[in-house]
């Protein structure tokens, strides 16, 4: 890390608004001429690359440096570096326009917005869309001079989208993507996105579907907890909402099968046949001539009809259905990377006692079928939060559940604790981790000796 540059960034941030220690833990800050402006590398050891010559020429003040750093961090926070495939010039331009609108709404002062006004100006189209509209913020926002070369109808539409980018609601990615090609076609003499220098040009990066590292996801989440919430211009692509999907290989391990099976049976209730499909009583319905107090019968009689047959419940002894199986919440956060395959294998070994929908959880809950589990389907945000499990239990009225986790789920909020206390909960703990966060709610805790995939 460049100490001098890190101190400059530290001095640039208002202490009342941001978690400074979290930001500086986010990335290793490196001065380099390998990039023309700035760039964030989303790797296992994330780095922010800053060009010192560009900073000296265009980000001389603390406020401008802050906006440059915030611009790059938001590329990561909003998932742009890993959700939208290989970056093109048009796509990079649109994402920059959206991010500039976000950070200017967060810091609307002229000393901050000068970063974009001075670098892009208002005279050239389409570069003028990357800076706030003239006289923004204020009641008399006017059209940028660069839009005057467009036909009047398109110029007015471009001005509306330009203003929307800097409004509280924010313009959407789809709006700008739909409009920009029409504007460029109507103004062929204008420079295209390829000819516009961007603050962070990500076109050369092989971002594609490469998942963000668990370390970076955790640091990002910790850093932004105290930040001002901003609208997400690409719905569902923020770090808090993003679920990444990948495939993991199930490692079959016979050793923990009996431990997990016994835990499932104990949580299901007394008796070894309490869970899964086994002998028991089941309720069905048939039609019989004996009158019964039934809503359909009452309605028919009110209409002047006398039914010959009446719905009648029938209690049968046979094989009970999946409703008796135990709900399993499987931790798929980043801290489970080394054993998640073994956890899948252990659950597949005990699938006869597991509810047909397994609940994968990180910061969100995502259900997969047993077939999806066998295929190794993994959906995760890479963080961990017990609150999403409690919310899922509350919504689906879960009364018996087993958590398969390494125990690092965080403390439960008061309302979540009340939900967990009402559930017959078992914890299958991976490895030597502690279950301190779950111990107050667990009826039984077992440790599974799962083998690492390494």
N, C-alpha and C positions, 0 to 999 in steps of 0.2 A: 504494500500500500504506500502511496505517496503521502507522507505525513503532512507536507505543506498543503497539498490539494485537499486532503481529508479535513484539515482544520478550516480551510476556506469554505467547504461545504457545510461543516458544522456551524460556522458563524452565519451562514446564509439562512438557516432555518429558524423560523419563529419558535421559541421554546414553548410557547403556550399552545401550539397547534399540533406538534408532531413528536413522536418517540424517536429522539435523535440516536440514542444508543442502539435501538433496533435497526434503524436505517444503516448505520455504520457497520452493524453485524451482517447486514443483508448481502453485501458483496465486498470483494477485494477491489479497491479503487486503484486503477493502473493508468499512468500517463504513457501514451504510445502514439506513434504516427502511423500505425497499421490501419487505423480507421480515420476517415476524413473529418468526422465530427465526434460522435459518441455512439456507444453500443453496449448492451448488456448481454453477456454470454450465459445462457441457461444450462450450465453444466453442473456436475457434482460439486465442483468448487466454483461457484458463480463469481464472475468478475465484471466490473463496470470499466470499460475502456474509454478514455477521454483523450482527445487530441489537444495537446497543450497549445499548439499554434492557433487552433480554432478558438479555444477559450480566450487566448490573449487578444484575438481580433474581434470576437463577437459576444463573449460572456465575461466582460471585464469587471462588471459590478457583482456584488453578492446576490442581488435579486435576479439578474440574468442567469447566473450560474445555478441558482436554485431551480429556475424554470427548465433549464437544460437537464438537470438531474431528474426532476419530477417527470419530465417527458419520457425519459428512458425507463424509469421505474414503472410507469403506467403501461408501457408495452408488455411488461411481465405480469403486472397485477391483473390486467384485463384479458390475459390469455392469448394475446396476439402472436406471441413467439412460438406457439405450439398447437393452435387450433385451426389455423386457416391454410395449411399446406405451404408450399413453396411461395415465398414472397415475390410478387411482381411489382413493377414500378407503380401501376395504378393502385394496387392494393396498399402498398406502403404509403402512397400519397393520402389515400382516404383515411387510413388509421392515424396518420399524423394529424390530419384535420380534426378528427374526433378527439384525439388526446389533447391537442392545443386548446380546444374548446373547454375541456374538463379542467385543465390546470389553470386556465385564465379565470374560470368561474371560482376556483378556489383562492386565487390571488389576483383580484381584479385591478389592483393599483397600477398606475402608469409606469412605475419603476420596474414592475414585474412583466407586464405585457410588452414592454419595450423590447424584450428578447425576440418576439415574433414580429412586431411592427418594424423594427430596424432591419431584421434579417430578410424579411419577405416584402415589406411595404404594401402599398395598395394599388400600384400602377400597373403591374403585370398580371395577366391572367394565364393560368389558374393559380399562380403562387399567392395571389391576394387572398384566396380562401384559407390559407394557412395562418393568417393573422386575424385579429379581431376586426370587425367592421369599423370604419371610421366613426369617431365620437362615441364608441362603446366603452364603458356602460353609461347609459344615459337615455333620456326620452327621445333624443333627436338623432338616432343612428341613421347614417346615410349610406348610400350605395358606394361600394369601392370603385375607384376610377377604372380599375382593370376590367370590370364587368360591362363598361360602356361600349366596348367593341362588339358585344353580342347583340343579336336581334332583341327587340324590346321585350317580347314575351318571355324569352329565355333569360334575359338579364334580370327581370323581375323575379322569376322563379329561383334563379341562382341567388339573388339577394335574400329571398325568404329562407332558403336553406342555410345561407351564410349566417343570418341572424339566429336561426334555430340552433346552430352549432354552439352558440354562446348564451343560449337561454337556459333556464333551470331544467326544462324537460329534456333538452338535448336533441339533436338530429340523429337519425338512425343510420347505421352502415348501409342499409338497403336504399335509403333515400339518396345518399351521396353516390353510391354505386350506380344507381339508375340514372342520375342526372349528369354525372361527369362526362361519359362518352358523348352524350347529346351536345354538351357545351363545347367539347373539343371539336366535334364534327362541324358545328356552326361557326367556329373560329379557327380555320385551318392554319392561319399564320401564327397562332399562339404556340408557345413552347409546350410540348406534352410533358407528362410526369417524368419521363426519362431525363429531361433537360433541367429539372429543378433540384437544386441541392437540398437534401433533407437532413434534419438534425440527427436522426439515427437511421441510416440506410441498412435494412436487414435483408436486402435482396440476395446477397451472396451467401446467406446462412442456410444450411440444410436443416431448417427447423422442422417442417413437416409434422409428423405425428409423434415426434420424440417427446416422451413425458418429462415434465419438470421433476427435478430430483426431490426426494423427500426432505432433504436438508433445506433446500431453497424454499419449498412450500411452507415449512414450519417457520423459517425466519420471516418470510413475507407476512404470514398470518400474524405473528407476534408483533411485527413492526406496524401494521396498519390498524391494530385494534383501537388505538386512540385517535385515528385520523378522522377528519370530517367525512361523512358519507357523501358520495357523489353518485349521480345517476349513471347507470351502466348503459352506454349507447348500443352495445351488442348484447341483446338479452341472453342471459344464461352463460356468458363468457367471462364473468368475473371470477376472481380466485375463490370467493366464498361459495359460489354456486357451481363451480366447474367440477364435473365428474369425468375423469379420464378412464378409458377402457383399454385393457390389455389382456393378454392370455397368459396364464401361468400353468406350469406343468404340475399335476398332482403327484405327490410322492406318497406311495402307499407305505404305511408303517403299522405293522400288526401290534406292536407293543402297547400303544395307548388305547387300542380299541376297547378293551374290557373296562378301563377306567372311564372313558367317555360314555360307553353304553350304560354302565351302572349309574353314572350321573344323570343321564337322560331318564332312566327308569325311576330314580328317586324323585326327580323333579316332576315327572308325570303323575306320581302318586304311589300308593302302596301296591305291592304286587309286581312281579316281573313282567306281567302281560298288560300293564296299565297303558303303555305307549305302543304305537304302531297298530298294525292290523292283527287282531286276535279275537278269541271268543269273548262275547259280551252281548249286551242288549242294545238293539237298534230300533228306532221308531220309523214306521212307514205309514202310508195312508191308503185306504181302500174304500169302496162304495158298498154300503149295506142298507137293507130296507128299514132298519130300526131308526126312528127319528132321533136326532140329536140337536143340541143347541149349537148351531153353526151359522156364521154370518151369511153364507150363500143361501142356506135354507130360509133364513128370516127374510132376506130380500125377495126370494121367489114367492114366499107366502104373502108378502106385502103387495106384490103385483098380481095376486089372485091365482097363483099357480101352486099346485101341490106336488112337490117332487116325489118320485117313486124311490129314489136312492139318495142316501145321505153320506157325505164324507165322514169317514170313521177312522180315527188313529188306530194303528196296529203295532203292538210291541212284539218284536221278533228277537229270538236269540240267534246270533250268528257272528260273523266277523265284522268288527267295528271299523269305521272309516278313518280317514286321515285327521279328523278333528281331534283325535286323542294323541297325535304326535306332538312333540315338543318343538316350540319355535326356537331356532338357533340364530343368534346374532354373531356373525363372524367378523372379527377385526381385520380389515384389509388396508390399514394405514401404512405409511412408509416405514414405521418401526418394525412392521411384520414381514418386511421383504424377504428375509433369509429363511423364514419358516412357513410362509403362506402356502407354498405347495404341499408341505407336509400336513398342514391344517386341512386343506382340501381333501387330501387322501384319507385322513382320519374320519372326516365327516362322511365320505363316500362309504367307508367301511361300516358306518353305523346308520346308513340311510334308512333302514327299516324303522328306526325310532325317531326320525327327523321329519318335521313338517315339510310338505313338498315344496314350499318356498323358503329358501334360505335367505336371511337378511344380512347382506354385506353392509358394514358400516365403517365410516371414517368420520367426516364432518356431515355426511348425509347418509341415509339408508337407501340401498338399492337392492331390490329383490331379484334373485335368480332361481331358476328351477334346478332340480337335481341334475337334469340333462346339461344345463348351463354350467353347473358345478363340475360335472364330469369333463366338459369341454375346456375347463380352466378359465371361465369368464370372470374377469375382475374389474369392477368399477370402483374408483376411489378418488377422493380429493387429496389424499396423502396425509391429511391431518387426522386428529382423533378428537371426538367430542361425545361424551355420554349423553348430552342433552338430546341429540337426534334420535338415540335409541329410546329414551323415555317418551319423546313425542310420538314415535312410531307405535310404542306399546299403548299409549293413551288412545291414539287414533283407531287402532285395530283391536282394542280391548283385549290385549294379550294378558293371560293370567299365569302361564307357565313358560319359562324361557331359560335358555342356557347361553351364556356369553363365552365365546372362545376368543381369548385376547391375551396380550402380553401384560395387561394390567395398567398400561399408561393411557388412561381414558380421561383423566382430569376429574376434579371434584364436581359433584352434582349440585345444581342450583336448588333452591328450596322447593320450587314446584316440581322439578324433576325427581328430587328425592322422595316426594310424596307418592309419585307414580311407582317408583322402584320398590318402595316399601310394601306396596299392595300386590306385587308380583312374586310368585314362587320362583326364586331366581337361583340358578346354579352358575358357577364360574369355573370354566376349564382354563387354567392358567398355563401359558406357554413358558417353558424354561424356568429360570430362577427369579423372574420378576416378582414384585410384590403386588398384592391386590388391595392396598390400603384404601384406594378410592371406592372399591366395590364391597369391601368387607362389611360395612354396616347394613347392606341390603341382601347379602348372599346367604341362602339357606345351607349351601354346601360349596366348598372350594376344593378342587383337585388340581394337581399339577401334572401336565402331560409331557413326557420326555420326547418331544418331537425332534426329528433330525433336521439340521439345516440343509438347504439346497446346495450350499457351497461345497 
